């Protein structure tokens, strides 16, 4: 079992929130006042060539403040929570060694969970089992596999979308390999010798956030998202079966490029899928009662996040003084 939380060190500052909640702006405000380096907690920005649709920080922001775990994989590759934990631990250690403050920012809540709680070593599935699960999915569809997962691991199934083939398949592999649901591996009691401070940007009213999501997606289209997806499609080695192409926005425009939808239909589906993603992210966050909630729609949200970051920096110095 890997457990970062048990390691020594000052409080680790984390900034979470649903998509379009203003995390990037808040993190850059913190960078104006503290010597931070940002570690991205995001399962989409890890992919090279996927910039517009993942709302990656622009070159100006990246030149001003170091960003880690961006552009580390080709879209043909997959990435696990265990890999994230290992990479994040490495980044945290090197950032602190430079005398700077690691700030973990993103919306992939599973990554925050394993950072906080650690993760058990999961069993490896034999190729025959993996092939069998894939064959069953091809025959009956991933929503049916999702239902099968719900019967043996309702906790994991509840947080997964019915078409999330990668995670549904992996959860079924773990169950059939070990006889234990995947959720068991994430629910062990673990020591928390090093506190993690989780600041969460959440809307008090979802309707304005939904409007912001639609406006942001339209801005992505204006910035050239369709051309970005066409470039990925033209490679010929990618498909919607991959986690990268299943990212919201990319999956819907992929269907448009293949003639399955009109651009208007793809836009509507992408906005709806992004809203559903935000709903799932908020559900994850509510399972973390220790988080400190700030209304992301408040005009003073960025200042409130900055104030908490400054408080954490003072606590860091107090911790160092007592070492």
Order of alpha helices (4+ residues) and beta strands (2+ residues): beta-alpha-beta-alpha-beta-alpha-beta-alpha-alpha-alpha-alpha-alpha-alpha-beta-alpha-alpha-alpha-alpha-beta-alpha
